[in-house]
C-alpha cells in the first residue's frame, strides 16, 4: 500500500495496530520514502489523523541499456521505452541483459515511483578465488565472488560458499544480495 504524507509518496513496509488499555488506538508503521529510499518510523493516531492512499500500478519492463541519463527499459507488451533513475532501483548492480523488472507507477501522475527486480535472478560467476578444502573450521564460510552484470562495469560482488568456482551459474536473492543456490 502506498500513501501520501507531507507531499511525499511512501510505501508501507510494516504496520502494527495497537489498542492500549487506556487511551485511543494507534498504528505504528515503517514507511519507505519512494523519492530517496529512506525508511522512517511513524505513529498514526486512529482518532485524529487521516491519510490519503495513492493508487499505484505495477507494469513489466525489460532492461535494454544504460547511459548517462540512467537505465532504459521497454514495456514488454506495448514496446514503450522509459528512462529510470538508478536511485529508484534497489540493487541496481544486479541487473543483467534483458532482465524483466516490475516498475511501480503513480497512476494519477504517471510518474515512476520505483522498480523492483525479481526476488531470485540467475547469474554467472566471472571471478572468485578458488576455495581450498579444509581451509576453514566452520561449515558456512563465504568468500567474495564477482558476478556478471549489465549495469556494473566490473560486475557485482556478492558472498558465495567456498565450493563455488569461476564459471559456475548461481541464483542470487536480489532482496538480500545473498547466494541462493547453484544451478546445475
PAMI-435991 format. One record per residue: residue in three letters; x, y, z of N, C-alpha, C in turn. Coordinates in steps of 0.05 Angstrom, whole numbers, padded with zeros to 5 digits, always signed. Example, Ala and Ser with C-alpha at 12.3 -4.5 7.8 and 13.67 -1.06 7.14 Angstrom:
residues 2
Ala+00264-00114+00156+00246-00090+00156+00264-00066+00156/Ser+00257-00045+00142+00273-00021+00143+00258+00001+00157/
end
This chain:
residues 184
Unk+00017-00023+00000+00000+00000+00000+00018+00025+00000/Unk+00010+00045-00016+00025+00070-00017+00007+00092-00006/Unk+00019+00111+00009+00005+00133+00020+00019+00159+00013/Unk+00005+00181+00014+00017+00207+00011+00016+00222+00037/Unk+00039+00233+00045+00041+00246+00071+00061+00269+00067/Unk+00054+00293+00075+00071+00317+00073+00080+00321+00044/Unk+00063+00315+00025+00070+00319-00003+00089+00298-00015/Unk+00096+00278+00000+00114+00257-00010+00099+00230-00010/Unk+00108+00212-00028+00096+00186-00030+00112+00165-00015/Unk+00098+00149+00002+00111+00129+00019+00099+00102+00013/Unk+00116+00081+00015+00107+00054+00014+00106+00043+00042/Unk+00084+00031+00050+00081+00020+00077+00096-00007+00078/Unk+00118-00008+00093+00135-00032+00095+00124-00050+00116/Unk+00116-00039+00139+00106-00055+00161+00087-00037+00178/Unk+00067-00049+00190+00050-00034+00208+00039-00053+00230/Unk+00032-00040+00253+00021-00055+00275-00001-00038+00289/Unk-00025-00049+00290-00047-00035+00303-00046-00041+00333/Unk-00045-00019+00350-00043-00023+00379-00067-00010+00392/Unk-00079-00025+00411-00102-00015+00426-00094-00018+00456/Unk-00083+00004+00467-00075+00003+00495-00100+00002+00513/Unk-00097-00006+00538-00119-00008+00557-00131+00020+00562/Unk-00114+00040+00561-00123+00067+00567-00116+00085+00543/Unk-00135+00100+00533-00130+00119+00511-00138+00107+00484/Unk-00136+00123+00464-00145+00115+00437-00125+00095+00424/Unk-00134+00081+00404-00117+00063+00389-00099+00078+00371/Unk-00077+00066+00363-00058+00079+00345-00044+00057+00328/Unk-00032+00067+00306-00018+00048+00288+00011+00056+00286/Unk+00029+00037+00293+00058+00041+00289+00064+00031+00261/Unk+00080+00047+00247+00086+00039+00219+00115+00045+00212/Unk+00125+00030+00192+00150+00035+00179+00143+00043+00150/Unk+00153+00066+00142+00146+00077+00116+00172+00082+00100/Unk+00172+00073+00075+00195+00078+00057+00189+00101+00039/Unk+00205+00122+00040+00203+00145+00023+00211+00136-00005/Unk+00193+00138-00025+00199+00128-00052+00216+00147-00068/Unk+00221+00172-00057+00238+00191-00071+00267+00186-00065/Unk+00273+00180-00040+00302+00177-00033+00308+00149-00021/Unk+00288+00132-00016+00293+00105-00006+00296+00102+00024/Unk+00294+00124+00038+00298+00123+00068+00273+00111+00081/Unk+00278+00095+00102+00256+00084+00117+00253+00099+00144/Unk+00229+00107+00150+00224+00121+00175+00201+00108+00190/Unk+00202+00112+00216+00180+00101+00233+00161+00124+00240/Unk+00135+00118+00239+00115+00138+00245+00092+00125+00260/Unk+00080+00141+00278+00057+00132+00293+00033+00148+00285/Unk+00012+00135+00277-00013+00149+00269-00034+00144+00291/Unk-00048+00166+00298-00070+00164+00317-00095+00156+00302/Unk-00110+00138+00312-00134+00129+00298-00157+00149+00300/Unk-00155+00168+00318-00176+00187+00323-00174+00211+00305/Unk-00150+00223+00304-00148+00249+00291-00135+00249+00263/Unk-00118+00230+00257-00103+00231+00232-00117+00216+00210/Unk-00118+00229+00187-00128+00216+00162-00105+00215+00143/Unk-00102+00193+00129-00081+00190+00109-00094+00186+00082/Unk-00080+00194+00061-00091+00192+00034-00076+00169+00020/Unk-00091+00150+00010-00080+00127-00004-00074+00135-00033/Unk-00051+00126-00043-00043+00132-00070-00047+00107-00087/Unk-00060+00111-00110-00064+00088-00128-00039+00083-00144/Unk-00029+00059-00143-00005+00052-00158-00011+00028-00177/Unk+00005+00026-00197+00002+00005-00217+00029-00007-00222/Unk+00031-00033-00224+00056-00047-00230+00056-00057-00258/Unk+00077-00051-00273+00079-00059-00301+00106-00072-00307/Unk+00106-00093-00324+00132-00106-00330+00147-00091-00352/Unk+00173-00086-00346+00191-00073-00365+00216-00090-00367/Unk+00228-00089-00391+00253-00104-00396+00276-00084-00399/Unk+00298-00091-00385+00322-00074-00387+00334-00076-00415/Unk+00340-00052-00427+00351-00052-00454+00380-00042-00453/Unk+00385-00019-00441+00413-00009-00440+00415+00013-00419/Unk+00440+00021-00414+00446+00042-00394+00463+00063-00407/Unk+00458+00089-00400+00475+00110-00409+00477+00132-00387/Unk+00486+00156-00394+00489+00177-00374+00463+00186-00362/Unk+00441+00182-00376+00414+00190-00366+00402+00171-00346/Unk+00412+00146-00345+00402+00126-00328+00398+00100-00342/Unk+00379+00084-00332+00373+00058-00343+00349+00060-00362/Unk+00350+00048-00385+00328+00049-00404+00314+00022-00404/Unk+00288+00023-00403+00271-00001-00402+00250+00001-00423/Unk+00241-00023-00433+00220-00025-00453+00197-00041-00442/Unk+00172-00031-00445+00148-00046-00436+00146-00071-00453/Unk+00141-00093-00440+00141-00119-00454+00117-00123-00472/Unk+00096-00108-00470+00073-00111-00487+00069-00089-00507/Unk+00074-00064-00498+00069-00040-00516+00095-00031-00529/Unk+00118-00040-00521+00144-00033-00531+00150-00003-00526/Unk+00136+00009-00508+00142+00037-00500+00168+00037-00484/Unk+00185+00057-00489+00211+00059-00475+00210+00081-00454/Unk+00222+00075-00430+00223+00096-00409+00252+00096-00398/Unk+00259+00118-00385+00285+00121-00372+00279+00123-00343/Unk+00294+00107-00327+00290+00106-00298+00316+00113-00284/Unk+00315+00132-00265+00338+00139-00249+00349+00115-00234/Unk+00375+00112-00232+00388+00090-00219+00380+00088-00189/Unk+00375+00111-00176+00368+00112-00148+00341+00099-00142/Unk+00324+00096-00162+00297+00085-00157+00297+00055-00159/Unk+00320+00043-00165+00321+00013-00168+00339+00002-00146/Unk+00327-00016-00129+00342-00029-00108+00361-00049-00121/Unk+00386-00051-00111+00406-00070-00121+00409-00067-00151/Unk+00413-00042-00159+00415-00036-00188+00437-00051-00201/Unk+00459-00057-00187+00482-00071-00200+00477-00101-00205/Unk+00454-00111-00197+00448-00140-00202+00431-00143-00227/Unk+00426-00122-00243+00411-00124-00267+00428-00137-00289/Unk+00416-00157-00303+00430-00170-00325+00417-00161-00352/Unk+00430-00167-00374+00419-00160-00400+00391-00173-00404/Unk+00372-00158-00413+00345-00168-00418+00328-00174-00393/Unk+00338-00166-00370+00324-00171-00344+00296-00158-00344/Unk+00276-00173-00335+00249-00162-00332+00247-00152-00303/Unk+00238-00127-00300+00234-00115-00274+00205-00105-00273/Unk+00195-00102-00248+00168-00092-00244+00170-00063-00236/Unk+00159-00045-00252+00160-00016-00247+00134-00007-00235/Unk+00136+00007-00212+00112+00017-00199+00107+00046-00207/Unk+00083+00052-00218+00076+00078-00227+00054+00090-00209/Unk+00056+00117-00204+00035+00132-00191+00014+00136-00213/Unk-00010+00125-00210-00029+00125-00232-00040+00152-00240/Unk-00043+00170-00221-00053+00197-00227-00032+00215-00241/Unk-00007+00213-00232+00014+00230-00243+00029+00216-00265/Unk+00025+00190-00269+00040+00173-00288+00070+00176-00284/Unk+00078+00178-00259+00106+00180-00252+00117+00154-00241/Unk+00142+00148-00247+00155+00123-00237+00162+00127-00207/Unk+00152+00109-00190+00158+00110-00162+00182+00093-00155/Unk+00183+00069-00166+00206+00051-00160+00206+00028-00181/Unk+00227+00013-00181+00229-00011-00198+00241-00033-00181/Unk+00229-00057-00184+00238-00080-00168+00247-00103-00186/Unk+00270-00114-00179+00280-00138-00193+00264-00162-00183/Unk+00264-00183-00198+00251-00208-00188+00265-00217-00163/Unk+00252-00231-00145+00265-00239-00120+00290-00256-00124/Unk+00291-00273-00144+00314-00290-00150+00322-00287-00179/Unk+00348-00282-00183+00359-00279-00211+00381-00299-00215/Unk+00384-00308-00240+00406-00326-00247+00430-00309-00257/Unk+00454-00315-00247+00477-00300-00254+00501-00320-00258/Unk+00521-00310-00271+00545-00327-00275+00568-00314-00260/Unk+00584-00331-00246+00607-00321-00231+00629-00316-00251/Unk+00639-00291-00253+00660-00285-00272+00688-00286-00259/Unk+00688-00283-00232+00714-00286-00218+00709-00292-00189/Unk+00724-00311-00178+00725-00316-00150+00751-00331-00144/Unk+00762-00328-00120+00786-00342-00112+00778-00372-00109/Unk+00796-00390-00116+00790-00418-00112+00788-00425-00082/Unk+00768-00441-00075+00765-00450-00048+00781-00475-00043/Unk+00796-00475-00021+00813-00498-00015+00799-00515+00007/Unk+00797-00541+00001+00784-00559+00020+00800-00559+00046/Unk+00786-00558+00069+00798-00557+00095+00809-00530+00102/Unk+00801-00509+00087+00810-00482+00092+00798-00469+00116/Unk+00776-00480+00126+00762-00468+00148+00751-00489+00167/Unk+00746-00481+00191+00736-00499+00211+00705-00499+00211/Unk+00693-00477+00203+00663-00476+00203+00652-00486+00176/Unk+00627-00493+00176+00615-00505+00152+00603-00484+00134/Unk+00598-00460+00143+00584-00440+00127+00601-00416+00121/Unk+00626-00420+00114+00644-00398+00107+00638-00388+00079/Unk+00641-00362+00075+00635-00349+00050+00659-00335+00039/Unk+00660-00331+00013+00682-00316+00000+00669-00297-00020/Unk+00683-00275-00026+00672-00256-00046+00673-00268-00074/Unk+00653-00261-00090+00653-00270-00118+00641-00247-00135/Unk+00652-00244-00159+00642-00224-00178+00624-00238-00198/Unk+00599-00227-00201+00580-00239-00219+00575-00220-00242/Unk+00566-00232-00265+00561-00215-00289+00539-00196-00283/Unk+00541-00172-00294+00521-00151-00291+00521-00133-00315/Unk+00498-00124-00323+00496-00106-00346+00500-00077-00337/Unk+00497-00071-00312+00498-00044-00302+00523-00037-00287/Unk+00538-00057-00276+00562-00052-00262+00586-00058-00281/Unk+00603-00039-00284+00625-00041-00303+00642-00066-00298/Unk+00650-00071-00274+00667-00094-00267+00651-00117-00255/Unk+00625-00116-00256+00608-00137-00244+00600-00130-00216/Unk+00581-00144-00205+00572-00140-00178+00585-00161-00160/Unk+00590-00153-00135+00603-00171-00116+00583-00181-00095/Unk+00582-00207-00092+00566-00220-00071+00583-00240-00057/Unk+00573-00252-00035+00588-00272-00020+00576-00299-00026/Unk+00593-00318-00032+00585-00345-00040+00600-00366-00023/Unk+00590-00391-00022+00604-00412-00007+00631-00419-00021/Unk+00648-00433-00007+00675-00439-00016+00675-00458-00041/Unk+00654-00474-00045+00654-00493-00067+00647-00481-00094/Unk+00639-00456-00095+00632-00442-00120+00658-00433-00134/Unk+00660-00439-00160+00683-00432-00176+00676-00413-00198/Unk+00697-00401-00211+00693-00383-00234+00679-00399-00256/Unk+00659-00387-00268+00644-00400-00290+00619-00414-00281/Unk+00615-00418-00255+00591-00430-00245+00567-00411-00248/Unk+00544-00423-00253+00519-00407-00254+00505-00411-00227/Unk+00497-00388-00215+00484-00388-00189+00459-00372-00189/Unk+00442-00376-00169+00419-00359-00164+00425-00341-00141/Unk+00416-00315-00144+00422-00295-00123+00395-00283-00115/Unk+00391-00280-00088+00368-00267-00077+00372-00236-00079/Unk+00356-00222-00095+00361-00194-00100+00352-00177-00076/Unk+00336-00187-00058+00327-00171-00035+00349-00169-00014/Unk+00365-00191-00011+00385-00192+00009+00414-00193-00002/Unk+00416-00195-00029+00443-00198-00042+00458-00223-00033/Unk+00443-00244-00026+00456-00268-00016+00454-00290-00037/Unk+00474-00308-00036+00474-00332-00052+00450-00349-00045/Unk+00436-00360-00065+00412-00376-00061+00418-00405-00066/Unk+00428-00411-00091+00435-00439-00098+00452-00439-00123/Unk+00465-00462-00128+00480-00466-00153+00461-00479-00173/Unk+00464-00470-00198+00447-00482-00220+00464-00504-00233/Unk+00452-00527-00235+00466-00550-00247+00464-00550-00277/
end
